[in-house]
Each structure stands twice: as structure tokens, then as C-alpha cells.
Amino acid sequence: MIVLLALLRMYSRHTGVSIAEQIYKILTHFRIANNFGYTIANNASKNTACLDHLSELLGITLDSRCVMCIGHVINLVA
């Protein structure tokens, strides 16, 4: 089964760390943190910071689980 979850409205600053913490809250709330797969994002520095912090929170390496730039563009077009 594939599930797409959206972020809740963020009232704090949109830093990489705050975005990662929001994603982590959602993953743990739905008890799916252990099933985290891949990410698609553009190469903005806050996305890189987010993935770095999320890697720490999840205790995994996301370097090989990220599709940057072209994957984001294809996702927007689809």
C-alpha cells in the first residue's frame, strides 16, 4: 500500500530543522517511521538541512534515498 501524507500548517519558521521535526512527528504519529522510504525534493538548502536532521531523528542514512531536482520537476509535472 502507498500512502501520501501532507504536512500540517507550520506556524514556526520554515527552517530545515523545523520541517524535519514536523515530518518526524507525522511519521511517529502514524507509526510509520520504520517504513520511511524515499524523498523527492528540490535542491534548496533548507531541504538538505531537513533531510540531514531527519536522518538523525530516524537513525538512518537518507543519502541514497533522495531524488533531488529532476525527480521534483517530474513530480510537479505529473
TORPA-4810 file (N, C-alpha, C, O; in nm, 3 decimals):
<nodes>
NODE_1_0.084_-0.117_0.000_0.000_0.000_0.000_0.089_0.125_0.000_0.189_0.130_0.071_M
NODE_2_0.052_0.224_-0.079_0.124_0.350_-0.085_0.037_0.458_-0.023_-0.083_0.466_-0.050_I
NODE_3_0.099_0.540_0.063_0.025_0.646_0.132_0.100_0.776_0.112_0.223_0.780_0.123_V
NODE_4_0.028_0.881_0.085_0.086_1.014_0.073_0.033_1.099_0.187_-0.088_1.116_0.200_L
NODE_5_0.121_1.150_0.270_0.082_1.234_0.383_0.126_1.377_0.357_0.234_1.400_0.302_L
NODE_6_0.045_1.471_0.396_0.077_1.612_0.379_0.124_1.669_0.512_0.090_1.617_0.619_A
NODE_7_0.201_1.775_0.506_0.243_1.844_0.627_0.129_1.926_0.683_0.048_1.982_0.608_L
NODE_8_0.123_1.934_0.813_0.028_2.023_0.878_0.076_2.166_0.860_0.193_2.189_0.826_L
NODE_9_-0.012_2.261_0.882_0.028_2.402_0.872_0.134_2.431_0.976_0.119_2.398_1.094_R
NODE_10_0.241_2.495_0.933_0.351_2.527_1.024_0.341_2.673_1.065_0.332_2.762_0.980_M
NODE_11_0.343_2.695_1.193_0.339_2.831_1.245_0.477_2.879_1.286_0.497_2.998_1.312_Y
NODE_12_0.573_2.787_1.292_0.710_2.825_1.324_0.784_2.860_1.195_0.728_2.849_1.085_S
NODE_13_0.907_2.901_1.210_0.989_2.933_1.092_1.009_2.809_1.008_1.018_2.698_1.061_R
NODE_14_1.016_2.826_0.878_1.032_2.714_0.785_1.181_2.684_0.763_1.233_2.699_0.653_H
NODE_15_1.246_2.643_0.870_1.386_2.603_0.859_1.392_2.454_0.831_1.293_2.383_0.848_T
NODE_16_1.506_2.407_0.788_1.522_2.266_0.763_1.495_2.182_0.887_1.435_2.075_0.878_G
NODE_17_1.540_2.231_1.003_1.522_2.158_1.128_1.374_2.152_1.166_1.325_2.046_1.204_V
NODE_18_1.303_2.264_1.156_1.161_2.264_1.195_1.077_2.179_1.100_0.981_2.114_1.143_S
NODE_19_1.111_2.178_0.972_1.039_2.093_0.877_1.065_1.946_0.908_0.973_1.865_0.905_I
NODE_20_1.190_1.912_0.937_1.225_1.773_0.971_1.150_1.728_1.096_1.101_1.616_1.102_A
NODE_21_1.143_1.814_1.195_1.072_1.778_1.318_0.924_1.758_1.292_0.862_1.671_1.352_E
NODE_22_0.866_1.839_1.204_0.725_1.823_1.168_0.702_1.690_1.096_0.606_1.619_1.126_Q
NODE_23_0.788_1.657_1.003_0.778_1.529_0.930_0.793_1.413_1.028_0.719_1.314_1.021_I
NODE_24_0.888_1.425_1.120_0.911_1.319_1.218_0.787_1.299_1.307_0.751_1.185_1.337_Y
NODE_25_0.723_1.408_1.348_0.601_1.398_1.429_0.493_1.321_1.353_0.424_1.237_1.411_K
NODE_26_0.478_1.350_1.226_0.377_1.282_1.144_0.410_1.134_1.131_0.323_1.049_1.147_I
NODE_27_0.535_1.104_1.102_0.576_0.964_1.085_0.557_0.884_1.213_0.514_0.769_1.209_L
NODE_28_0.590_0.944_1.327_0.574_0.873_1.453_0.427_0.866_1.494_0.384_0.766_1.553_T
NODE_29_0.349_0.968_1.464_0.206_0.967_1.496_0.136_0.850_1.427_0.054_0.781_1.487_H
NODE_30_0.167_0.830_1.302_0.105_0.722_1.226_0.182_0.589_1.238_0.148_0.490_1.174_F
NODE_31_0.286_0.589_1.321_0.368_0.471_1.347_0.427_0.412_1.218_0.426_0.291_1.197_R
NODE_32_0.478_0.499_1.135_0.537_0.454_1.009_0.682_0.499_0.992_0.739_0.490_0.883_I
NODE_33_0.742_0.548_1.101_0.881_0.596_1.093_0.975_0.485_1.048_1.073_0.512_0.978_A
NODE_34_0.948_0.362_1.088_1.034_0.250_1.049_1.017_0.211_0.904_1.098_0.134_0.850_N
NODE_35_0.914_0.262_0.838_0.887_0.228_0.699_0.921_0.342_0.604_0.883_0.338_0.486_N
NODE_36_0.992_0.440_0.652_1.026_0.556_0.569_1.109_0.511_0.451_1.208_0.440_0.466_F
NODE_37_1.067_0.553_0.330_1.133_0.508_0.208_1.223_0.612_0.145_1.340_0.623_0.180_G
NODE_38_1.167_0.686_0.052_1.246_0.779_-0.028_1.186_0.919_-0.022_1.070_0.937_0.014_Y
NODE_39_1.267_1.017_-0.058_1.221_1.155_-0.063_1.244_1.212_-0.202_1.338_1.174_-0.272_T
NODE_40_1.158_1.303_-0.240_1.175_1.379_-0.363_1.166_1.526_-0.324_1.068_1.568_-0.263_I
NODE_41_1.266_1.604_-0.360_1.268_1.745_-0.324_1.355_1.821_-0.422_1.431_1.763_-0.499_A
NODE_42_1.342_1.952_-0.418_1.436_2.031_-0.497_1.563_2.048_-0.414_1.569_2.002_-0.300_N
NODE_43_1.663_2.111_-0.470_1.791_2.117_-0.401_1.809_2.244_-0.318_1.922_2.291_-0.302_N
NODE_44_1.702_2.300_-0.267_1.713_2.416_-0.177_1.788_2.375_-0.052_1.776_2.262_-0.005_A
NODE_45_1.866_2.467_0.001_1.950_2.434_0.117_1.867_2.390_0.238_1.912_2.307_0.316_S
NODE_46_1.745_2.445_0.254_1.664_2.403_0.368_1.617_2.259_0.354_1.595_2.191_0.454_K
NODE_47_1.601_2.210_0.230_1.564_2.069_0.210_1.680_1.977_0.247_1.659_1.871_0.306_N
NODE_48_1.800_2.017_0.214_1.917_1.938_0.252_1.931_1.936_0.403_1.958_1.830_0.461_T
NODE_49_1.913_2.051_0.468_1.919_2.057_0.614_1.809_1.972_0.677_1.832_1.905_0.777_A
NODE_50_1.691_1.976_0.617_1.579_1.895_0.666_1.613_1.747_0.660_1.594_1.676_0.758_C
NODE_51_1.664_1.701_0.548_1.696_1.559_0.532_1.809_1.517_0.623_1.810_1.404_0.673_L
NODE_52_1.907_1.605_0.645_2.016_1.574_0.738_1.961_1.555_0.879_1.997_1.459_0.948_D
NODE_53_1.874_1.646_0.923_1.817_1.636_1.057_1.722_1.517_1.068_1.722_1.447_1.170_H
NODE_54_1.644_1.493_0.965_1.552_1.379_0.965_1.630_1.247_0.971_1.586_1.152_1.036_L
NODE_55_1.744_1.242_0.905_1.831_1.124_0.913_1.872_1.096_1.057_1.872_0.981_1.102_S
NODE_56_1.907_1.203_1.129_1.945_1.188_1.270_1.828_1.140_1.354_1.842_1.051_1.438_E
NODE_57_1.710_1.201_1.332_1.592_1.164_1.410_1.551_1.019_1.387_1.511_0.949_1.480_L
NODE_58_1.560_0.974_1.262_1.519_0.838_1.227_1.630_0.736_1.250_1.604_0.615_1.254_L
NODE_59_1.752_0.783_1.265_1.866_0.692_1.283_1.900_0.615_1.158_1.945_0.501_1.165_G
NODE_60_1.879_0.677_1.041_1.910_0.611_0.913_1.989_0.709_0.825_1.998_0.828_0.855_I
NODE_61_2.044_0.657_0.718_2.114_0.740_0.621_2.022_0.762_0.502_1.982_0.667_0.435_T
NODE_62_1.988_0.887_0.477_1.898_0.918_0.366_1.971_0.955_0.237_1.907_0.983_0.136_L
NODE_63_2.104_0.956_0.240_2.180_0.996_0.122_2.142_0.916_-0.002_2.128_0.973_-0.110_D
NODE_64_2.125_0.786_0.014_2.091_0.703_-0.101_1.941_0.693_-0.124_1.896_0.622_-0.215_S
NODE_65_1.862_0.762_-0.043_1.716_0.757_-0.054_1.657_0.890_-0.099_1.538_0.915_-0.080_R
NODE_66_1.738_0.975_-0.157_1.691_1.107_-0.200_1.701_1.121_-0.350_1.803_1.085_-0.410_C
NODE_67_1.598_1.174_-0.410_1.599_1.209_-0.552_1.582_1.360_-0.556_1.476_1.412_-0.521_V
NODE_68_1.685_1.429_-0.598_1.680_1.575_-0.598_1.661_1.627_-0.740_1.690_1.558_-0.837_M
NODE_69_1.613_1.746_-0.750_1.596_1.824_-0.872_1.505_1.760_-0.977_1.386_1.789_-0.980_C
NODE_70_1.559_1.676_-1.061_1.480_1.625_-1.173_1.360_1.545_-1.125_1.253_1.550_-1.186_I
NODE_71_1.377_1.470_-1.017_1.263_1.396_-0.962_1.156_1.490_-0.913_1.037_1.461_-0.927_G
NODE_72_1.195_1.602_-0.855_1.099_1.702_-0.809_1.026_1.763_-0.927_0.904_1.782_-0.921_H
NODE_73_1.098_1.794_-1.033_1.036_1.852_-1.152_0.937_1.753_-1.214_0.826_1.793_-1.251_V
NODE_74_0.974_1.628_-1.225_0.884_1.527_-1.282_0.760_1.512_-1.194_0.649_1.497_-1.245_I
NODE_75_0.779_1.516_-1.062_0.667_1.505_-0.970_0.570_1.623_-0.989_0.449_1.604_-0.986_N
NODE_76_0.622_1.741_-1.010_0.537_1.860_-1.031_0.460_1.850_-1.163_0.344_1.889_-1.170_L
NODE_77_0.524_1.798_-1.266_0.461_1.786_-1.397_0.354_1.679_-1.396_0.249_1.694_-1.459_V
NODE_78_0.379_1.569_-1.324_0.284_1.457_-1.320_0.164_1.502_-1.245_0.069_1.425_-1.229_A
</nodes>
